[in-house]
Amino acid sequence: MGQMRKVGSHKTTVSNVDGVITTTYHNTPVCTIDTNTREITLRNGGWFTATTRVRITQTITEYLGLGARVGVFQKNYEWFVYSWDDTFDWYEGITVDY
């Protein structure tokens, strides 16, 4: 799969089934992009790591080209999700439109 080169490969798989792109890091589907409903669902499985955030950002950038507009950041040890001009507190399974 040619697109894998921009999404890290260590313990990471990317699948695309019927327009639903899922990046799984270890055993957690960290980023699911549903191109049918135009929604992105984010999870970390309780692992608040830099690599988990990177996999999410890499997936959004690689498959949607929205890396600067939608993603996850950390401030004072807390995670946040940004989507266009909005910022949301992190919670497991948060869904944003794109």
C-alpha positions as CSV (number, residue, x, y, z in Angstrom):
1,M,0.0,0.0,0.0
2,G,1.8,3.2,-1.2
3,Q,0.1,5.5,1.3
4,M,1.5,3.6,4.3
5,R,4.8,5.5,3.9
6,K,3.4,8.6,5.5
7,V,1.6,6.8,8.4
8,G,4.1,5.1,10.7
9,S,4.4,1.4,10.5
10,H,5.6,0.3,13.9
11,K,2.7,-1.7,15.5
12,T,0.4,0.2,13.0
13,T,-2.1,-1.0,10.4
14,V,-4.3,1.0,8.1
15,S,-7.4,-0.5,6.4
16,N,-9.9,0.9,4.0
17,V,-13.2,-0.9,3.8
18,D,-16.1,0.6,1.9
19,G,-14.8,4.1,2.4
20,V,-14.0,3.7,6.1
21,I,-10.3,4.2,6.8
22,T,-9.1,2.9,10.1
23,T,-5.6,3.3,11.6
24,T,-5.0,0.8,14.4
25,Y,-2.0,1.4,16.7
26,H,-1.3,-1.7,18.8
27,N,-4.8,-3.0,19.2
28,T,-6.6,0.4,19.3
29,P,-8.4,1.9,16.3
30,V,-7.0,5.4,17.0
31,C,-8.4,7.1,14.0
32,T,-11.4,6.1,11.9
33,I,-12.4,8.3,8.9
34,D,-15.8,7.6,7.5
35,T,-15.8,9.1,4.0
36,N,-19.5,8.3,3.6
37,T,-20.6,10.4,6.6
38,R,-17.6,12.7,6.6
39,E,-16.9,12.0,10.3
40,I,-13.6,11.3,12.1
41,T,-13.7,9.2,15.3
42,L,-10.7,9.3,17.6
43,R,-9.6,6.9,20.4
44,N,-6.5,6.3,22.4
45,G,-7.4,3.3,24.4
46,G,-6.3,5.1,27.5
47,W,-2.8,5.6,26.2
48,F,-2.0,9.3,26.2
49,T,1.2,9.0,24.3
50,A,3.0,11.2,21.7
51,T,3.0,8.3,19.2
52,T,-0.8,7.8,19.5
53,R,-1.2,11.6,18.7
54,V,1.2,11.3,15.8
55,R,-0.7,8.3,14.3
56,I,-3.9,10.3,14.5
57,T,-2.4,13.3,12.8
58,Q,-0.6,11.3,10.2
59,T,-3.8,9.6,9.2
60,I,-5.8,12.8,8.9
61,T,-3.0,14.4,6.9
62,E,-2.4,11.5,4.6
63,Y,-6.0,10.6,3.8
64,L,-7.7,14.0,4.1
65,G,-5.0,16.6,3.8
66,L,-6.4,18.3,6.9
67,G,-3.5,18.1,9.2
68,A,-3.5,21.8,10.0
69,R,-7.3,22.0,10.4
70,V,-8.2,18.8,12.3
71,G,-6.2,17.0,14.9
72,V,-5.1,16.4,18.5
73,F,-2.8,18.4,20.8
74,Q,-1.7,18.3,24.3
75,K,-1.4,21.2,26.8
76,N,-0.5,20.9,30.5
77,Y,-0.8,17.1,30.2
78,E,-4.4,17.3,28.9
79,W,-5.5,16.2,25.4
80,F,-7.7,18.4,23.2
81,V,-9.2,18.0,19.7
82,Y,-9.3,20.8,17.2
83,S,-11.6,20.9,14.3
84,W,-11.4,23.9,12.0
85,D,-12.0,26.8,14.4
86,D,-13.3,24.8,17.4
87,T,-11.5,23.1,20.3
88,F,-13.0,20.3,22.3
89,D,-11.9,18.4,25.5
90,W,-10.7,14.9,24.7
91,Y,-12.9,12.0,25.4
92,E,-12.6,8.4,24.2
93,G,-14.5,8.0,20.9
94,I,-14.9,11.7,20.2
95,T,-16.3,12.3,16.7
96,V,-15.8,15.4,14.6
97,D,-17.1,16.4,11.2
98,Y,-14.7,17.3,8.4
